[in-house]
Amino acid sequence: MNFKTIMLTILLLILAITSFIFLKKSHIRQKNSDTFIVGTTAGYAPFVSINSQGEYEGFDIDISNVLAKEMNKKLTIKDLGSMTSLLTALEQGSIDAIIWGMSITQDRLKKVAMIHYQGETTTSYPLIFWQTIPTTIKSISDMQGKTICVEPASSQDAVLNKYSKINKLPVEKIDDALLNIQYGKADAALTEPAIAKKFKNKYPEIQILNVPLAQEDQVEGIGIVLKKENATLIDKIEQAVKNLKNSGIITQLEQKWDIS
């Protein structure tokens, strides 16, 4: 390889690196625009659902609105259908944040940033049954050989992964879990406390067994999910959430949607 070829190769490498840095900075500038793009998914009342007028509503929709207003940004909601799709969209940068009642767990904090905005430490999860709870069931380990509905990539899913002899039935929509336990396709469903409360209020046939969690599986409330490298937006949202907590707005929304 002669000198000219070497110099040309070095020049092309410099141009490629420069272009990459420019595109990266442009992407960051774009994410710091006046629009706040939130990923979420309907069918998760009281956090997110669609009302009879075809409009999104729920605790997390209200949180998204007041958060955008606090940051002087225009809110855009993207309904992405499932937790897996939400996490993929966040990784690809097509959304700024996930606001969808997601539990703060140590495992998630290794991969993403999470800003607490609601809830206390959860030491148990509700295991829901249709009509009766078998007398032999006192804990998760007693469900070996039985089938439990769970949302893929949820904190409940992570708990069940520890029990190889429990059969998991994945459901993209938590409402589908009700149909599965009602018609005998599954024995129970493991879900969030607020979701179980909503189900119980609507369907008296539901029976709830609160099963204790190991310390490493306990959750520290729910959080807004962001990419770790998006430091500027993380700082803005942390300050905005702090303001909303101090002003009592989040408490008012908890009372409105009965999740306090």
TAWO-V485522 format. One record per residue. N is the residue number from 1. RES is the residue in one small letter. SS is DSSP state (H for helix, E for strand, L for the rest). D_LAST is the distance of its C-alpha to the last C-alpha in whole Angstrom. Layout:
BEGIN
n | res | ss | d_last
N | RES | SS | D_LAST
N | RES | SS | D_LAST
END
This chain:
BEGIN
n | res | ss | d_last
1 | m | L | 71
2 | n | L | 72
3 | f | H | 71
4 | k | H | 70
5 | t | H | 68
6 | i | H | 66
7 | m | H | 66
8 | l | H | 65
9 | t | H | 62
10 | i | H | 61
11 | l | H | 60
12 | l | H | 58
13 | l | H | 56
14 | i | H | 55
15 | l | H | 55
16 | a | H | 52
17 | i | H | 50
18 | t | H | 50
19 | s | H | 49
20 | f | H | 46
21 | i | H | 45
22 | f | H | 46
23 | l | H | 44
24 | k | H | 41
25 | k | H | 41
26 | s | H | 41
27 | h | H | 38
28 | i | H | 36
29 | r | H | 37
30 | q | H | 36
31 | k | H | 32
32 | n | L | 32
33 | s | L | 33
34 | d | L | 31
35 | t | E | 29
36 | f | E | 26
37 | i | E | 26
38 | v | E | 23
39 | g | E | 23
40 | t | E | 21
41 | t | L | 21
42 | a | L | 21
43 | g | L | 20
44 | y | E | 16
45 | a | L | 14
46 | p | L | 11
47 | f | L | 12
48 | v | E | 16
49 | s | E | 18
50 | i | E | 21
51 | n | L | 22
52 | s | L | 25
53 | q | L | 26
54 | g | L | 26
55 | e | L | 24
56 | y | E | 21
57 | e | E | 17
58 | g | L | 14
59 | f | H | 11
60 | d | H | 13
61 | i | H | 16
62 | d | H | 15
63 | i | H | 14
64 | s | H | 18
65 | n | H | 19
66 | v | H | 18
67 | l | H | 19
68 | a | H | 22
69 | k | H | 23
70 | e | H | 22
71 | m | L | 25
72 | n | L | 27
73 | k | L | 27
74 | k | E | 28
75 | l | E | 25
76 | t | E | 26
77 | i | E | 24
78 | k | E | 26
79 | d | E | 25
80 | l | L | 26
81 | g | L | 26
82 | s | L | 25
83 | m | H | 23
84 | t | H | 27
85 | s | H | 28
86 | l | H | 25
87 | l | H | 26
88 | t | H | 30
89 | a | H | 29
90 | l | H | 28
91 | e | H | 31
92 | q | H | 33
93 | g | L | 32
94 | s | L | 31
95 | i | L | 28
96 | d | L | 26
97 | a | E | 23
98 | i | E | 21
99 | i | L | 17
100 | w | L | 16
101 | g | L | 13
102 | m | L | 16
103 | s | E | 15
104 | i | L | 17
105 | t | L | 20
106 | q | H | 23
107 | d | H | 25
108 | r | H | 23
109 | l | H | 24
110 | k | L | 28
111 | k | L | 28
112 | v | L | 26
113 | a | E | 24
114 | m | E | 20
115 | i | E | 18
116 | h | E | 14
117 | y | E | 12
118 | q | E | 8
119 | g | E | 7
120 | e | E | 10
121 | t | E | 13
122 | t | E | 13
123 | t | L | 16
124 | s | E | 16
125 | y | E | 16
126 | p | E | 16
127 | l | E | 20
128 | i | E | 20
129 | f | E | 24
130 | w | E | 25
131 | q | L | 26
132 | t | L | 27
133 | i | L | 26
134 | p | L | 30
135 | t | L | 31
136 | t | L | 32
137 | i | L | 28
138 | k | L | 27
139 | s | L | 26
140 | i | H | 26
141 | s | H | 29
142 | d | H | 30
143 | m | H | 30
144 | q | L | 33
145 | g | L | 35
146 | k | L | 32
147 | t | E | 31
148 | i | E | 27
149 | c | E | 25
150 | v | E | 24
151 | e | L | 23
152 | p | L | 26
153 | a | L | 25
154 | s | L | 21
155 | s | H | 20
156 | q | H | 21
157 | d | H | 24
158 | a | H | 25
159 | v | H | 24
160 | l | H | 26
161 | n | L | 29
162 | k | L | 30
163 | y | L | 31
164 | s | L | 34
165 | k | L | 35
166 | i | L | 32
167 | n | E | 32
168 | k | E | 30
169 | l | E | 30
170 | p | E | 28
171 | v | L | 26
172 | e | L | 26
173 | k | L | 23
174 | i | H | 21
175 | d | H | 22
176 | d | H | 25
177 | a | H | 24
178 | l | H | 24
179 | l | H | 27
180 | n | H | 28
181 | i | H | 27
182 | q | H | 28
183 | y | L | 32
184 | g | L | 32
185 | k | L | 32
186 | a | L | 30
187 | d | L | 29
188 | a | E | 25
189 | a | E | 22
190 | l | E | 20
191 | t | E | 17
192 | e | L | 13
193 | p | H | 11
194 | a | H | 9
195 | i | H | 13
196 | a | H | 14
197 | k | H | 11
198 | k | H | 13
199 | f | H | 16
200 | k | H | 16
201 | n | H | 15
202 | k | H | 18
203 | y | L | 21
204 | p | L | 21
205 | e | L | 24
206 | i | E | 21
207 | q | E | 21
208 | i | E | 19
209 | l | E | 20
210 | n | E | 18
211 | v | E | 20
212 | p | E | 20
213 | l | L | 21
214 | a | L | 24
215 | q | H | 23
216 | e | H | 24
217 | d | H | 22
218 | q | L | 18
219 | v | E | 16
220 | e | E | 15
221 | g | E | 11
222 | i | E | 12
223 | g | E | 15
224 | i | E | 17
225 | v | E | 21
226 | l | E | 24
227 | k | L | 28
228 | k | L | 28
229 | e | L | 32
230 | n | L | 30
231 | a | H | 30
232 | t | H | 30
233 | l | H | 27
234 | i | H | 25
235 | d | H | 26
236 | k | H | 25
237 | i | H | 21
238 | e | H | 21
239 | q | H | 22
240 | a | H | 20
241 | v | H | 17
242 | k | H | 18
243 | n | H | 19
244 | l | H | 15
245 | k | H | 13
246 | n | H | 16
247 | s | L | 16
248 | g | L | 13
249 | i | H | 13
250 | i | H | 10
251 | t | H | 8
252 | q | H | 9
253 | l | H | 9
254 | e | H | 5
255 | q | H | 6
256 | k | H | 9
257 | w | L | 8
258 | d | L | 6
259 | i | L | 4
260 | s | L | 0
END
